[in-house]
Amino acid sequence: MNLSNRRHMASEEEISADVFKRKLVFNEGSIRRDRRRVLVTGGCGFIGSHLVDRLMKEGNEVICVDNCFSGQKSNIEHWINHPRFEFIRHDIVEPLRVEVDEIFHLACPASPVFYQNNPIKTIKVSFQGTINMLGLAKRNKARILLTSTSEVYGDPEVHPQSEEYWGHVNPIGIRSCYDEGKRIAETLMMEYHRMHKVEIRIARIFNTYGPRMLENDGRVVSNFIVQALEGKPLTVYGEGQQTRSFCYVDDMVEGLLRLMRGSEIGPINLGNPGEYTILQLAEAVQKKINPAIPVAYKPLPSDDPRKRKPDITRARKYLNWEPKVGLDDGLIKTIADFKERIVQRKKIEDEMKAAMSS
């Protein structure tokens, strides 16, 4: 190689090195969205649909994901075709790829009638579904909130139940598909937070009621209201002395939003600390619908908790939250919703019968 060629090669190498050393200048701009994009799994469900309403009214973009096993599309139909709303019929046991800023993970059948219908599926939703949502949160660098449950305390030996209590759960009972499913979901949340620095929030939800509860979901509030409106005896299991604490759905949604947007990870109990026996609830529904309706007593289901009352000290301290709607006012609103739906259903049934007979 002659001297001229060597000089030419050296010159090219110097130019390449000079280009490599230059500071890269990227285009100006931001990938931040003008609006927060929020994913709600289980968004067609009772609590999920009320959460969707609140998020939409705040001006967020909302993606509602539900396979509609226990949820109903009718709960969110008023948002269909809205430019900031999207509904995806999807089972979160399968992976989901969307771009979001926050994830409210509510997907899971929550009443014994539904979660005992397919207990293995219930476990898969809590385990594999939560893994999928945590993976999505990790990829998007999104904050994720899990709605866990007071059922993680099982049939408690501590009363009221605080977040420090580890629970008294039967791991092989007929309710354990839900109880233990939620317990492992909480474990997954904590491990993704510790290992992958995913921003997490864990809410332990106690009994919640309000408009849009399913008529056939087996929960005590909906059972009593439907039975009373249809003139049937109110079914009370055992002697009716087991206790529950009932939180109105609007209060619950407010608690979930405060937890998501606050700095506390959780777990945090969200529920109404007012404690009622099941018999007291039956009497309250009787009084509001028909005092003449009798009570029918049946054997207590297996593993049914005897007591349930949240200690909401942490919610008060870290979220400045506590329920505002009392049971009396909440029942009035809930009964009105059930009445309207039952009237509508009977009207449709009558129209169908008339069409078939004509």
GIKA-V545057 format. One record per residue. OMEGA is omega in whole degrees, 0 to 359 (none if undefined). Layout:
OMEGA / OMEGA
This chain:
182 / 185 / 181 / 180 / 179 / 179 / 181 / 179 / 179 / 180 / 179 / 179 / 178 / 179 / 179 / 179 / 180 / 179 / 181 / 183 / 182 / 178 / 178 / 179 / 182 / 177 / 179 / 179 / 182 / 178 / 179 / 178 / 178 / 180 / 175 / 177 / 189 / 175 / 175 / 174 / 187 / 186 / 176 / 181 / 183 / 181 / 182 / 182 / 176 / 176 / 177 / 179 / 183 / 181 / 179 / 180 / 176 / 179 / 179 / 164 / 185 / 172 / 180 / 180 / 181 / 174 / 176 / 173 / 175 / 176 / 181 / 179 / 179 / 180 / 181 / 186 / 180 / 177 / 180 / 181 / 173 / 185 / 180 / 184 / 177 / 176 / 177 / 175 / 189 / 175 / 186 / 170 / 174 / 182 / 177 / 180 / 176 / 179 / 184 / 179 / 180 / 177 / 169 / 186 / 182 / 189 / 173 / 174 / 190 / 178 / 182 / 180 / 183 / 185 / 176 / 176 / 178 / 187 / 180 / 176 / 179 / 178 / 181 / 178 / 181 / 183 / 184 / 178 / 179 / 175 / 180 / 180 / 176 / 175 / 177 / 178 / 179 / 182 / 183 / 188 / 182 / 173 / 182 / 177 / 175 / 169 / 172 / 190 / 173 / 179 / 177 / 177 / 179 / 174 / 198 / 174 / 178 / 184 / 354 / 185 / 175 / 183 / 179 / 181 / 185 / 173 / 180 / 190 / 172 / 186 / 182 / 180 / 183 / 176 / 189 / 177 / 179 / 182 / 183 / 176 / 179 / 178 / 178 / 176 / 176 / 178 / 178 / 179 / 182 / 181 / 176 / 177 / 182 / 187 / 186 / 178 / 176 / 177 / 185 / 171 / 180 / 176 / 173 / 187 / 173 / 186 / 181 / 181 / 178 / 178 / 179 / 172 / 177 / 180 / 188 / 188 / 175 / 179 / 191 / 181 / 181 / 177 / 184 / 183 / 181 / 180 / 181 / 180 / 179 / 177 / 181 / 176 / 179 / 183 / 177 / 181 / 185 / 178 / 179 / 182 / 174 / 187 / 175 / 176 / 190 / 182 / 179 / 191 / 180 / 176 / 180 / 180 / 177 / 178 / 180 / 180 / 180 / 178 / 180 / 188 / 178 / 183 / 183 / 181 / 186 / 3 / 176 / 176 / 172 / 181 / 179 / 183 / 174 / 187 / 180 / 170 / 178 / 178 / 177 / 177 / 178 / 180 / 178 / 178 / 176 / 184 / 185 / 184 / 182 / 182 / 183 / 182 / 181 / 175 / 177 / 182 / 179 / 181 / 180 / 178 / 180 / 175 / 178 / 182 / 181 / 182 / 176 / 179 / 183 / 164 / 185 / 179 / 182 / 178 / 178 / 185 / 188 / 183 / 187 / 186 / 166 / 183 / 180 / 184 / 178 / 183 / 182 / 180 / 180 / 179 / 179 / 180 / 182 / 179 / 179 / 179 / 179 / 178 / 181 / 181 / 180 / 177 / 180 / 180 / 180 / 177 / 179 / 179 / 179 / 179 / 179 / 178 / 180 / 180 / 181 / 182 / 182 / none
